[in-house]
Amino acid sequence: MRKQALILVALAAAILVPPAMAEDGYELWLRYDAPEAGIPYLPADVVTGCTAPSETIRKSLDELDIAFTSLAGEKLPQSRTAGQGSLILASADCLSSLPQSLQPDVTGLGEDGYAIRGVSSGGGKAILIAGESDVGLLYGVFDFLMRLSRGEDVRGLSVEQTPAVKLRLLNHWDNLDRHVERGYAGQSIWNWHLLPGRVDPRYEDYAHANASIGINGVSLTNVNADATVLTPQYLEKVTALADVFRPYGIKVYLTARFSAPMELGGLATADPLDEDVHEWWQAKADEIYAEIPDFGGFLVKANSEGQPGPQDYGRSHAEGANMLADALAPHGGVVMWRAFVYSAEEPEDRVKQAYTEFKPLDGQFRDNVIVQVKNGPLDFQPREPFHPLFGAMEETPLALELQITKEYLGFSTHLAYLGTLWKEVLSADTYAAGPGSTVAKVVDGELTNEALTAMAGVSNVGVDRNWTGSHFDQANWYAFGRLAWDPDASANAIARDWAALTFTTDPDVLDTIVAMMMQSREAVVNYMTPLGLTHLMGTGHHYGPALWVDDLDRADWTPYYYHRATEDAIGFDRTETGSNAVAQYAEPLREKWADVATTPDELLLWFHRLPWDYEMTSGRSLWEELVRHYDLGVQQAEDLAEQWQGLEGQIDPDRFAHVADYLEIQKQEARWWRDASIAYWQSVNGLALPEGAAPPTHNLDYYKSLEFPNAPGQGD
Ligand code: BDP
């Protein structure tokens, strides 16, 4: 009898207490899990200054409901009048119902800025979140909630935030058939076939996540563009997405295929100076804005990797960009014109070509054109010097393009936190206007006095449940948003904030996770492309090592083109005796990098071609140093896996296991990279391994024989 009663109690408990929801990463950094020590402050109620709240204000209120239900078990009550302990929300359009004494001065916070501070109310203290715009207020609400969720005591807070960069965009490289070029998280989240009839709730969740980190623009389609997206049938679908994004302050942008007037309009030319072409684009812009009044503009890849462009008609990039800019200008749209160009016929060192093309055009672009430049002059490699255009375009606003998806850093399987890579670029000194002329100051317009500023990140989002393929790749999406908002933020602090929101607020666990993240990118550099080596990845898909490839249609797509290893020497001479790419940088960088003695180890073989027995500052030979870096990289990958294992029991089991599996793959692939690289170098230089270094597991033929026809994310 007693036993039966016990079973009944157990059964009842099982029914009444639902098992904790397994964590699958869907909620990203917005889990609003109560911090370990409990939330330090619970407002008494919420008060808004609005008589008729906008959609954006309603999203802010919804967010408070979601967050407090999760953090404290229940929503905050809404009150009409502010009292002690209230949380007061105010923006320029949402002030009037507050008493005069509580109406904050919101001017000066800027379009997207916000303030959070303590105020006196009802004889006690209250917290005010204020934005000049409703979107600014929404950003403030997210910031406040994430602080609470990390366990921060918000009572004494006095925060004033304005984004340093005006346009903070994700660039999706998503095709209309849902294949994502360089996507490693499944298909595109845009279900074009079903839009606009079915507006997947995931679109709103996506907008919500972006808004929480300040992203205010999304280019929906691949830069290798399909003109179909500009047809009325597709514009209707785009409109449906724009409607979902609008309350979150996110504008939609489209990639414009330069030959669209021919493909869609039946014109005989796409010459930017042709009157009919201009009219076609003007009509297209008018058509778009009639449906999407806040349309952001066009992102264009032209005359690059086979894409059509103005040069097909003997016109310059400026003439092409300006024609589109004129079509958008009456509506306030912008053209983001990519500088990622290199010509198929051009024998010039590929890393020099963008500068060669664009530098002479400085000052020739319309005010609503921004030239979008990748962080380095080659192509999103694990390490490159910063792009020389950042130090060379005084009269042209430049957008910084980063790649969040890890095409060249181990896809979504390898843990590589990119915050450190991006900070390296942002804090690099271009010396364009003397010392301190950092890339960050060029990009945020401080140096050039540009009002049009932008940062774009090539998205890593797909339909995978966890959005980005791996849990740790969510950190790269998050870090991109944070750095676009504030390029001066520290990679370490961003990693810590992300990890606290994503996994746990336990300080010891956080120490481990942050340490893992902070060393992860350097680990990848070490086992893939140490000492300034670059672009050694598999042909087409870029998966795994393929250092031996030297015979593709284009020389500058082969790894050999970049490493040039022979029996005597290795590296690309970019000094005066070689391609002289170093001359594209300002002094004193030019002199520093032209001299092997003052070139840092990490850029050595990028700028110099050196004998294998060249003596490094460490005293080791170049060959020994190279092998040491590979071994270090493998060791670091092993350490990552081991550090994670040490967290077992402190991370929810599903995500723990997922990350652990990926780290195992990374470990194996790090060894593969090291072994295949060493086997190849030895086949070229005939040198014995340094003492103590293990021979590669297989011979070179084995590594050469590996094929991956179905590797994800391939280009067309
Ligand atoms: C390269 C990618 C290719 C892109 C290109 C670009 O391999 O898929 O189309 O960049 O940025 O890194 O246009």
Residues whose N, C-alpha, C, O or C-beta is under 5 A from the ligand:
A	BS01	BDP	E181 V223 F340 D379 G715
